[in-house]
Amino acid sequence: MTMERPISEDELHAYVDGRLDAPRRLEVERYLGMQPLLSHRVAAYRAQREELQAALAPRAAEPIPPELNLSRMLEARLRRRHGWWQLAASVVLCLSLGGAAGWYVGAPARPDRTKLAMTLLQQQAMASHTVYAVDRRHPIEVTANESDHLKQWLSNRLQRSVAAPDLSTLGYRLLGGRLLATERGSASALFVYDDANGNRLSVLMRPMAPELAAGHTDSSQGAMRNCAWIDKGIGYAVVAVASDAMLDKVAAQISRQTDGPS
C-alpha cells in the first residue's frame, strides 16, 4: 500500500501520545498492521508511557511547593520593584501565561489531581481495612481507653489535629486507632470500630493538598463499601461491609463533627 507521505518517528510518538488527528491516526494504524516489528516497538513505547504515568501519579496529589507558587514568586518580585516596573512585570507575566496557555491547549491532557487524590485515598482505605480492621486480635495500636493519647499521637504525626469520630449514635463503638504510611512515605491515621454484632468499620484520615476538595463519593470492592471525600486539607474514607445508606450516614456524621460538608 502506498502512503500519501512517509510516517516519521515523531509521528509515531504523537500516535502513542494520542495527538494525531483521526485520518492520520488511521493511516498509521494501517501501516503498523503491515509492520510487525515496528508495531511491537510502538507497543513498547505505549507501555513505557503508561508505566511513567502510573509512577508519577501520586506526585500529582501533593501540594505545590511554596517556592514554586507563581503568585508568591510574582509578589516577591514586585516587592523588589517600583513604578513602571510593576506594569512591565504584569505585561510580561500576561504574555507568558498566554503563551503557556496556548502550549497547554495543544498538549496531551494531564490527569486530574483531585481524581488522582481520591483514587489513592480509596485504594489505601480499602487495603487498610482488609489488612487491619478484619484482624480480630490486633486491629489497632492504641485502644479507645487511651483516647487522649491516641489523639495527641496521631495529630503530632499527621501534623494537624485529628480525632476519632464519635459514631456511637449509629451503633458503632470505637476500638482504637493506628498509624499508617501512605505511598509517599507520609503519615495517615486509621480508626477502627465495631457494632453489636462484631461487624467492623474503619475510618481513614490522610493529609491532602489544601486546594483539593471533593464531595462524598461511594465505591465498592466485592462486599466492601467505601465512602470517601476531601475537605480542608484532609481526605476521609469510611469502609465497611455495610449498605451504602449506612456508610453515607457515617460519612455525614463525621463531616458534621469535623465541620465539613454533609
C-alpha positions as CSV (number, residue, x, y, z in Angstrom):
1,M,0.0,0.0,0.0
2,T,1.3,3.4,-0.9
3,M,1.1,6.1,1.8
4,E,0.4,9.7,1.0
5,R,3.5,10.7,2.9
6,P,6.0,8.8,4.9
7,I,5.4,8.3,8.6
8,S,8.1,9.9,10.7
9,E,9.5,8.8,14.1
10,D,7.9,12.0,15.6
11,E,4.5,10.9,14.3
12,L,4.9,7.5,15.9
13,H,5.4,9.2,19.3
14,A,2.5,11.5,18.6
15,Y,0.4,8.4,17.8
16,V,1.4,6.9,21.2
17,D,0.5,10.2,23.0
18,G,-2.9,10.4,21.2
19,R,-2.0,13.7,19.4
20,L,-2.7,12.7,15.8
21,D,-5.9,13.7,14.0
22,A,-8.3,10.9,13.1
23,P,-7.3,10.4,9.4
24,R,-3.6,10.3,10.1
25,R,-4.1,8.0,13.1
26,L,-5.9,5.5,10.8
27,E,-3.1,5.7,8.3
28,V,-0.5,5.0,11.0
29,E,-2.6,2.1,12.3
30,R,-2.9,0.5,8.9
31,Y,0.8,1.0,8.4
32,L,1.6,-0.6,11.7
33,G,-0.6,-3.6,10.8
34,M,1.8,-4.3,7.9
35,Q,5.0,-3.8,10.0
36,P,5.0,-6.3,12.9
37,L,8.4,-5.3,14.2
38,L,7.6,-1.6,14.2
39,S,4.2,-2.3,15.8
40,H,6.0,-4.2,18.6
41,R,8.2,-1.2,19.1
42,V,5.3,1.2,19.3
43,A,3.5,-1.1,21.8
44,A,6.7,-0.8,23.9
45,Y,6.5,3.0,23.7
46,R,2.9,2.9,24.9
47,A,3.7,0.5,27.8
48,Q,6.6,2.7,28.9
49,R,4.3,5.8,28.8
50,E,1.7,4.1,30.9
51,E,4.3,3.0,33.5
52,L,5.6,6.5,33.8
53,Q,2.1,7.9,34.3
54,A,1.4,5.3,37.0
55,A,4.7,6.0,38.7
56,L,4.2,9.8,38.7
57,A,0.5,9.8,39.5
58,P,1.0,10.1,43.3
59,R,3.1,13.3,42.9
60,A,0.1,15.0,41.3
61,A,-1.8,14.8,44.5
62,E,0.9,16.6,46.5
63,P,0.8,20.3,47.4
64,I,2.7,22.7,45.1
65,P,6.0,23.7,46.9
66,P,5.7,27.3,48.2
67,E,8.8,28.3,46.4
68,L,7.3,27.3,43.1
69,N,3.9,29.0,43.7
70,L,3.5,31.5,40.8
71,S,1.6,34.1,42.8
72,R,4.2,34.1,45.6
73,M,7.0,34.4,43.1
74,L,5.3,37.4,41.3
75,E,4.5,39.0,44.7
76,A,8.1,38.7,45.8
77,R,9.4,40.1,42.5
78,L,7.1,43.1,42.6
79,R,8.0,43.9,46.1
80,R,11.5,44.5,44.9
81,R,10.4,46.8,42.0
82,H,8.5,50.1,41.9
83,G,6.8,52.4,39.5
84,W,6.6,51.4,35.8
85,W,8.5,48.1,36.6
86,Q,5.3,46.8,38.2
87,L,3.4,47.4,35.0
88,A,6.1,45.9,32.9
89,A,6.2,42.8,35.0
90,S,2.5,42.4,34.8
91,V,2.6,42.7,31.0
92,V,5.4,40.1,30.7
93,L,3.5,37.8,33.0
94,C,0.3,38.1,31.0
95,L,2.2,37.4,27.8
96,S,4.0,34.4,29.4
97,L,0.7,33.0,30.7
98,G,-0.9,33.4,27.3
99,G,1.9,31.5,25.6
100,A,1.8,28.8,28.3
101,A,-2.0,28.5,27.8
102,G,-1.5,28.1,24.1
103,W,1.0,25.4,24.6
104,Y,-1.2,23.6,27.2
105,V,-4.2,23.5,24.9
106,G,-2.1,21.7,22.4
107,A,-0.6,19.3,24.9
108,P,-2.0,15.9,25.9
109,A,-4.5,16.1,28.8
110,R,-2.9,15.8,32.2
111,P,-4.5,13.6,34.9
112,D,-6.9,15.5,37.2
113,R,-5.2,16.0,40.6
114,T,-8.5,15.6,42.6
115,K,-9.4,12.4,40.9
116,L,-5.9,11.0,41.4
117,A,-6.0,12.0,45.1
118,M,-9.5,10.4,45.5
119,T,-8.2,7.2,43.9
120,L,-5.2,7.0,46.2
121,L,-7.4,7.7,49.2
122,Q,-9.9,5.0,48.3
123,Q,-7.3,2.4,47.5
124,Q,-5.4,3.0,50.8
125,A,-8.7,2.8,52.7
126,M,-9.8,-0.5,51.1
127,A,-6.3,-2.1,51.6
128,S,-6.0,-0.9,55.2
129,H,-9.5,-2.2,56.1
130,T,-8.6,-5.6,54.5
131,V,-5.3,-5.9,56.4
132,Y,-6.1,-4.4,59.8
133,A,-9.8,-3.9,60.5
134,V,-10.7,-7.5,59.9
135,D,-7.9,-8.7,62.2
136,R,-9.7,-10.0,65.3
137,R,-6.7,-9.8,67.7
138,H,-4.6,-6.9,66.6
139,P,-6.6,-4.4,64.5
140,I,-5.2,-1.4,66.4
141,E,-2.1,0.0,68.1
142,V,-3.7,2.3,70.7
143,T,-7.0,1.4,72.3
144,A,-10.1,3.6,72.9
145,N,-9.3,3.6,76.6
146,E,-6.3,5.9,75.7
147,S,-8.3,8.3,73.5
148,D,-6.4,11.4,74.7
149,H,-3.0,9.8,73.9
150,L,-4.4,8.4,70.6
151,K,-5.5,11.9,69.5
152,Q,-2.2,13.6,70.5
153,W,0.0,10.9,69.0
154,L,-1.8,10.8,65.6
155,S,-2.2,14.6,65.5
156,N,1.6,15.0,66.1
157,R,2.4,12.5,63.4
158,L,0.0,13.9,60.8
159,Q,0.9,17.5,61.8
160,R,-2.7,18.5,62.1
161,S,-5.5,17.9,64.6
162,V,-7.2,14.6,64.1
163,A,-9.5,12.8,66.5
164,A,-11.6,9.6,66.3
165,P,-15.2,10.5,65.3
166,D,-18.0,9.6,67.7
167,L,-20.2,7.1,65.9
168,S,-22.0,5.7,69.0
169,T,-25.4,7.1,67.9
170,L,-25.1,5.0,64.7
171,G,-24.3,1.8,66.7
172,Y,-20.5,1.8,66.3
173,R,-18.1,1.6,69.2
174,L,-14.5,2.8,68.9
175,L,-11.9,0.1,69.4
176,G,-8.9,2.4,68.8
177,G,-6.6,3.5,66.1
178,R,-3.2,3.1,64.4
179,L,-0.7,5.0,62.3
180,L,-0.4,4.1,58.6
181,A,2.1,5.1,55.9
182,T,1.0,6.5,52.6
183,E,2.5,5.6,49.2
184,R,4.6,8.8,49.5
185,G,6.0,7.9,52.9
186,S,3.9,10.4,54.9
187,A,1.6,9.5,57.9
188,S,-2.1,8.8,57.9
189,A,-4.5,7.6,60.6
190,L,-6.9,4.6,60.8
191,F,-9.7,4.4,63.4
192,V,-11.4,1.0,63.8
193,Y,-15.0,0.5,65.1
194,D,-17.4,-2.4,65.6
195,D,-21.1,-2.8,66.1
196,A,-23.1,-5.0,68.5
197,N,-22.7,-7.9,66.1
198,G,-18.9,-7.5,65.8
199,N,-19.0,-6.1,62.3
200,R,-16.0,-3.8,61.7
201,L,-15.9,-0.3,60.3
202,S,-12.8,1.8,59.6
203,V,-12.2,5.5,59.1
204,L,-9.1,6.6,57.3
205,M,-7.8,10.1,57.5
206,R,-4.8,11.4,55.5
207,P,-3.4,14.8,54.8
208,M,-4.1,16.3,51.3
209,A,-3.1,19.3,49.4
210,P,-5.1,22.3,50.8
211,E,-6.5,23.3,47.5
212,L,-8.1,19.9,46.9
213,A,-11.8,19.3,47.7
214,A,-14.2,16.5,46.7
215,G,-17.7,15.6,47.9
216,H,-18.8,12.2,49.2
217,T,-18.1,9.5,46.6
218,D,-19.2,5.9,47.0
219,S,-17.3,2.9,45.6
220,S,-17.1,-0.8,46.3
221,Q,-14.8,-3.8,46.1
222,G,-16.6,-7.1,46.5
223,A,-18.7,-6.9,49.6
224,M,-16.8,-3.9,51.0
225,R,-18.3,-0.4,50.5
226,N,-16.3,2.8,50.7
227,C,-17.4,6.4,51.0
228,A,-14.6,9.0,50.6
229,W,-14.3,12.8,50.4
230,I,-11.7,15.5,50.8
231,D,-12.2,18.7,52.9
232,K,-9.9,21.3,54.3
233,G,-6.7,19.5,53.7
234,I,-7.8,16.1,54.9
235,G,-9.0,13.1,52.9
236,Y,-11.6,10.9,54.7
237,A,-12.7,7.4,53.8
238,V,-15.2,5.1,55.6
239,V,-15.0,1.4,54.8
240,A,-17.3,-1.5,56.0
241,V,-19.3,-4.4,54.8
242,A,-22.5,-2.4,55.1
243,S,-25.1,-0.7,52.9
244,D,-24.3,2.5,51.0
245,A,-27.0,4.2,53.0
246,M,-25.3,3.3,56.3
247,L,-21.9,4.5,55.1
248,D,-23.5,7.7,53.9
249,K,-24.9,8.3,57.4
250,V,-21.5,7.6,58.9
251,A,-19.8,10.0,56.4
252,A,-22.4,12.7,57.1
253,Q,-21.9,12.4,60.9
254,I,-18.1,12.6,60.5
255,S,-18.5,15.7,58.3
256,R,-20.7,17.4,60.9
257,Q,-18.2,16.6,63.6
258,T,-15.3,18.0,61.6
259,D,-17.3,21.0,60.4
260,G,-17.2,19.8,56.8
261,P,-19.9,19.4,54.1
262,S,-22.6,16.8,54.9
